[in-house]
Amino acid sequence: MSDAMPAVSSPSTEKMLFLQENMVHFVNQMSMPVIEVSLVISKYLKKLVDVLEERAQTEGEELSSEILNPWAIDTDSPYANRPGMPLERILEIVDVDRMDILDTMIRTIINGTELPFVDAVLALRRWEHLARSQLSKASGTGQLFSPIILPADF
């Protein structure tokens, strides 16, 4: 008989994993460009963080920097501070329908599984970090519209 305890995952962990798996599957299936993923994640993070900040203020609590702010990225890229295509032009090119589907999927999973907003923010911060890292390395506008590259362990 083994003394090792079986791995037990919390319901919140399972919900985060469900969100992660569905996002990975959708983004890969649609070969979704990094800029589109970034825009959806940014929009959703803003909404969630605003709600959490309001709740924290009401309760007299403070949120960690990990929740409130994007995670630091390596900005050694020679392209990081180069002016790019104007945002208005980018927004004309993106596939709004595809972005809406990703947005709806995220919202549906978070609401349907009742994933705590703090956990949802942490899961989305990971995506944001990946997208921002890839965007910072883009040498031209075309790379903004290249499919996001998900690491094998993502």
C-alpha positions in Angstrom: 0.0 0.0 0.0 1.3 3.4 -0.9 1.5 6.4 1.4 1.2 8.8 -1.5 -1.9 10.8 -1.7 -3.7 10.9 -5.0 -3.6 14.2 -6.8 -6.7 16.2 -6.0 -7.7 19.2 -8.1 -9.9 21.9 -6.8 -13.1 22.8 -8.6 -11.6 26.2 -9.4 -8.5 24.5 -11.0 -10.8 22.3 -13.1 -12.7 25.3 -14.2 -9.5 27.2 -15.2 -8.3 24.1 -17.0 -11.7 23.9 -18.9 -11.3 27.5 -19.9 -7.7 27.0 -21.0 -8.4 23.8 -23.0 -11.3 25.5 -24.8 -9.3 28.6 -25.6 -6.3 26.6 -26.9 -8.5 24.4 -29.0 -10.4 27.4 -30.6 -7.3 29.5 -31.2 -5.5 26.6 -32.8 -8.5 25.5 -34.9 -9.0 29.1 -36.2 -5.3 29.9 -36.6 -6.2 33.0 -34.7 -3.8 36.0 -35.2 -1.9 37.2 -32.2 -3.4 40.7 -32.5 -6.9 39.3 -32.4 -6.2 37.2 -29.3 -4.5 40.1 -27.7 -7.5 42.5 -28.3 -10.0 40.0 -26.9 -7.9 39.2 -23.9 -7.3 42.9 -23.2 -11.0 43.7 -23.4 -12.0 40.9 -21.1 -9.2 41.6 -18.6 -10.3 45.2 -18.4 -13.9 44.2 -17.6 -12.9 41.6 -15.0 -10.3 43.8 -13.3 -12.8 46.8 -13.1 -15.3 44.5 -11.3 -12.6 43.2 -8.9 -11.4 46.6 -8.1 -14.9 47.8 -7.4 -15.5 44.8 -5.1 -12.2 45.2 -3.4 -12.8 48.9 -2.7 -16.3 48.1 -1.3 -14.8 45.5 1.0 -11.7 47.5 1.9 -9.4 45.0 0.3 -6.4 45.4 -1.9 -5.7 43.4 -5.0 -2.2 42.1 -5.8 -0.2 43.6 -8.6 -0.3 40.2 -10.3 -4.1 40.8 -10.7 -4.1 44.5 -11.5 -1.2 44.8 -14.0 0.1 42.9 -17.0 3.0 40.7 -16.3 6.4 41.9 -17.3 7.7 40.8 -20.7 11.2 40.7 -22.1 11.4 43.9 -24.2 14.9 43.3 -25.7 13.4 43.2 -29.1 14.7 45.8 -31.5 11.1 46.3 -32.7 9.5 47.0 -29.3 9.5 50.8 -29.6 9.1 51.0 -33.4 6.0 52.8 -34.6 3.6 50.4 -36.2 0.3 50.5 -38.1 -2.3 52.8 -36.6 -4.8 51.1 -34.4 -7.7 52.3 -36.5 -6.2 50.5 -39.5 -5.6 47.3 -37.5 -9.2 47.3 -36.3 -10.4 47.5 -39.9 -8.5 44.4 -40.8 -9.2 42.1 -37.8 -11.9 39.4 -38.1 -14.5 40.8 -35.7 -16.7 37.7 -36.0 -13.9 35.4 -34.9 -13.0 37.7 -32.1 -16.7 37.8 -31.0 -16.7 34.0 -30.9 -13.6 33.9 -28.7 -15.1 36.6 -26.4 -18.4 34.8 -26.2 -16.7 31.5 -25.4 -14.6 33.1 -22.6 -17.7 34.8 -21.1 -19.8 31.7 -21.4 -17.2 29.5 -19.7 -16.5 31.9 -16.9 -20.2 32.5 -16.2 -21.3 28.9 -16.8 -18.7 27.3 -14.6 -18.9 30.2 -12.1 -15.1 30.5 -12.3 -14.1 33.0 -9.6 -13.0 36.3 -11.3 -9.6 36.3 -9.6 -8.9 32.9 -11.1 -10.2 34.0 -14.5 -7.9 37.0 -14.4 -4.9 34.9 -13.6 -5.7 32.5 -16.4 -6.2 35.4 -18.9 -3.0 37.2 -17.7 -1.1 34.1 -18.8 -2.6 34.5 -22.3 -2.0 38.3 -22.2 1.7 37.7 -21.3 2.1 35.3 -24.2 0.4 37.6 -26.7 2.3 40.7 -25.5 5.6 38.8 -25.8 4.9 37.8 -29.3 3.6 41.3 -30.3 6.7 42.9 -28.9 8.8 40.7 -31.2 6.8 41.5 -34.4 9.0 43.1 -37.0 6.2 44.2 -39.2 2.5 44.5 -39.5 2.2 41.1 -41.1 3.4 39.4 -38.0 0.6 41.0 -36.0 -1.7 38.9 -38.1 0.3 35.7 -37.9 -1.3 32.9 -35.8 -0.4 33.1 -32.1 2.2 30.5 -31.2 1.2 28.4 -28.2 4.1 26.6 -26.4 3.7 22.9 -26.1 3.2 23.2 -22.3 0.6 26.0 -22.6 
